[in-house]
């Protein structure tokens, strides 16, 4: 009788499978997992966009916490960096949500997809691992704040987490080792998802039954894959992330192309 009226009660096997896959990606790459969860809830479960996004964020909280624990046990979390990123990304996501109706989404999506491919090519061509990180001075802090704000802006505009921007940017432009970058990314994602979920819960946007199924299935895979990630050689980790960026880019383009263009006229 709850949420899904489309032919009987919806089994939780499919949400659990979504959770397991997104947890694996979250722990391995320092992402939230929304890139898998949101399309899955839209296409497989048949949720509306707003409810799917809110339910996804609720599931991301335990998934990112499990991945963060895995990196933390290996000493691979830059806590200060993650906290700075989280604060800046929350502000950026609010700005992105406000700009949502003012920016032509189709062109912005294609531009973001192109940017991700360029970053992927840069990561594939990068053979040097980050050896020693510079101190967190004022200029570096400002740069991290800007990065967090940009990641949040992208999150607010496109409804996807900013981890796929944060991790490569920290590696390429801030000389952060990839494991520390992923740990910091998961910390920022956890805080941001928690804050937004509290807000969504007050507005009754979350399907807690589905979120629990997705989140609980993703916890184990996120933790295990984070433990695998900390043992990967730096060059291999960067190349795997570059491949993921190309996949994300293709996913963004395909999702945008599937959306019907807005109709001009009163009947839309």
C-alpha positions in Angstrom: 0.0 0.0 0.0 2.8 2.5 0.5 4.7 4.4 -2.2 4.5 2.3 -5.4 1.1 1.6 -6.9 2.4 0.3 -10.2 1.3 -3.3 -10.0 1.7 -4.3 -6.4 4.3 -3.8 -3.7 7.7 -3.0 -5.0 10.3 -5.6 -3.9 13.4 -4.2 -2.2 15.8 -6.4 -4.1 16.3 -3.8 -6.9 17.0 -1.0 -4.4 19.4 -3.2 -2.6 21.3 -4.0 -5.8 21.5 -0.3 -6.6 22.9 0.2 -3.1 25.5 -2.5 -3.5 26.8 -1.1 -6.8 26.8 2.6 -5.6 28.5 1.5 -2.4 31.3 -0.1 -4.4 31.8 3.0 -6.5 31.6 5.2 -3.4 34.3 3.4 -1.5 36.6 2.9 -4.5 36.4 6.4 -5.9 35.4 8.7 -3.0 32.0 9.4 -4.4 28.5 9.6 -2.9 26.9 7.1 -5.2 24.0 9.3 -6.4 25.2 8.9 -10.0 23.9 5.3 -9.8 21.1 5.7 -7.2 19.2 8.6 -8.8 18.9 7.1 -12.3 18.1 3.7 -10.8 15.3 5.1 -8.6 13.9 7.0 -11.6 14.1 4.2 -14.2 13.8 1.0 -12.1 11.6 2.1 -9.2 9.6 4.8 -11.1 10.1 7.6 -8.5 9.7 11.2 -9.4 12.9 13.3 -9.8 12.6 15.3 -6.5 11.7 12.2 -4.4 14.5 10.2 -6.1 17.1 12.9 -5.3 16.0 13.2 -1.7 15.9 9.4 -1.2 19.3 9.0 -2.8 20.8 11.6 -0.5 19.4 9.8 2.6 21.0 6.5 1.3 24.3 8.3 0.7 24.6 9.2 4.4 25.4 5.6 5.6 27.2 4.7 2.4 29.6 7.6 2.6 30.1 7.0 6.3 31.1 3.4 5.7 33.6 4.4 3.0 34.9 7.2 5.2 35.5 4.7 8.0 37.5 2.5 5.7 39.8 5.4 4.7 40.0 6.6 8.3 41.2 3.2 9.6 44.1 3.5 7.1 44.9 7.1 8.1 43.8 8.3 4.7 41.5 11.2 5.6 42.5 14.8 5.5 39.9 16.0 8.0 40.6 19.7 7.8 40.4 19.6 4.0 37.2 17.7 4.1 35.5 20.1 6.6 36.5 23.1 4.4 35.2 21.4 1.3 31.9 20.5 3.1 31.2 24.1 4.2 32.0 25.6 0.8 30.0 22.9 -1.1 26.9 23.5 1.0 27.0 27.2 0.1 27.7 26.3 -3.6 24.8 23.8 -3.7 22.4 26.5 -2.5 23.6 28.8 -5.2 23.3 26.0 -7.8 19.7 25.3 -6.8 18.9 29.0 -7.1 20.5 29.2 -10.6 18.7 26.1 -11.7 15.8 27.9 -13.4 18.1 30.6 -15.0 20.7 28.6 -16.8 19.9 26.6 -20.0 20.4 23.1 -18.5 21.0 21.3 -21.8 24.1 23.5 -22.8 25.4 23.4 -19.2 25.2 19.6 -19.1 27.1 19.2 -22.4 29.8 21.7 -21.2 30.2 19.8 -17.9 30.5 16.5 -19.9 33.2 17.9 -22.1 35.0 19.3 -19.0 35.0 15.8 -17.4 36.5 14.2 -20.6 39.3 16.8 -20.6 40.0 16.1 -16.9 40.0 12.4 -17.6 42.5 12.9 -20.4 44.7 14.9 -18.1 44.5 12.2 -15.4 45.4 9.5 -17.9 48.4 11.5 -19.1 49.5 12.1 -15.5 52.2 9.6 -14.5 53.6 11.4 -11.5 52.1 10.5 -8.1 51.6 13.3 -5.6 54.7 13.0 -3.4 54.6 15.7 -0.8 51.7 18.0 -0.1 52.3 21.7 0.4 51.3 23.2 3.7 47.7 24.3 4.1 48.4 28.0 3.8 46.0 30.8 3.1 46.2 30.5 -0.7 45.6 26.8 -0.6 42.7 27.2 1.8 41.1 29.8 -0.6 41.6 27.4 -3.5 39.9 24.5 -1.6 37.0 26.8 -0.7 36.6 27.7 -4.4 36.8 24.0 -5.3 34.1 23.1 -2.7 31.9 25.9 -3.9 32.2 24.8 -7.6 31.5 21.2 -6.6 28.5 22.3 -4.7 27.3 24.5 -7.5 27.5 21.6 -9.9 25.7 19.4 -7.4 22.9 22.0 -7.0 22.6 22.5 -10.8 22.7 18.8 -12.0 21.5 16.8 -8.9 24.8 14.8 -8.8 27.4 14.7 -6.1 30.6 16.8 -6.5 33.0 14.0 -5.7 33.8 13.4 -9.3 35.1 17.0 -9.5 36.7 17.2 -6.1 38.9 14.1 -6.2 40.6 14.8 -9.6 41.0 18.5 -8.8 42.7 17.7 -5.5 45.0 15.3 -7.2 45.9 17.4 -10.2 45.9 20.9 -8.8 46.5 20.5 -5.1 49.1 17.7 -5.1 46.9 15.6 -2.9 47.5 11.8 -3.0 44.4 10.1 -4.4 43.6 8.2 -1.3 43.6 11.3 0.9 41.6 13.1 -1.7 39.0 10.4 -1.7 38.8 10.4 2.1 38.3 14.2 2.2 35.7 13.9 -0.5 33.7 11.3 1.4 33.8 13.5 4.6 32.5 16.5 2.6 29.8 14.3 1.0 28.7 12.8 4.3 28.2 16.3 5.9 26.5 17.8 2.9 24.2 14.8 2.4 23.3 14.8 6.1 22.4 18.5 6.2 20.3 18.2 3.0 18.6 15.0 4.2 17.5 16.7 7.5 16.0 19.4 5.4 14.3 16.9 3.0 13.0 14.9 6.0 11.2 18.0 7.3 9.5 18.3 3.9 8.6 14.6 3.8 10.4 14.1 0.5 12.3 10.9 1.5 11.0 7.4 0.9 12.7 5.9 4.0 11.9 2.3 3.1 13.7 2.5 -0.1 16.5 4.7 1.3 17.1 2.1 4.1 17.3 -0.8 1.5 19.7 1.2 -0.7 21.8 2.5 2.2 22.1 -0.8 4.2 23.1 -2.7 1.0 25.7 -0.1 0.1 27.4 0.0 3.6 29.2 -3.3 3.2 30.4 -2.7 -0.4 31.5 0.8 0.4 33.6 -0.3 3.4 35.2 -3.2 1.5 36.0 -1.2 -1.6 37.5 1.6 0.4 39.8 -0.9 2.0 40.8 -2.1 -1.5 41.3 1.5 -2.7 43.8 2.4 -0.1 46.1 -0.4 -1.4 45.9 0.6 -5.0 49.0 2.1 -6.7 48.6 5.9 -7.2 48.9 5.7 -11.0 46.4 2.9 -11.3 44.0 4.7 -9.0 44.2 7.8 -11.2 43.6 5.9 -14.4 40.6 4.1 -13.0 39.2 7.4 -11.9 39.8 8.8 -15.4 37.8 5.9 -16.9 35.0 6.6 -14.4 34.9 10.3 -15.5 34.4 9.3 -19.1 31.5 7.0 -18.0 30.0 9.8 -15.9 30.3 12.2 -18.8 28.5 9.8 -21.1 25.8 9.2 -18.4 25.2 12.9 -18.1 24.8 13.4 -21.9 22.5 10.3 -22.2 20.3 11.5 -19.3 20.0 14.9 -20.8 19.2 13.6 -24.3 16.4 11.4 -22.9 14.7 14.4 -21.2 12.0 15.9 -23.3 12.7 19.5 -24.3 10.5 22.0 -22.5 7.5 23.0 -24.6 6.9 26.6 -25.3 3.3 27.4 -24.9 0.8 27.4 -22.1 -0.1 23.8 -22.2 3.4 22.6 -21.0 
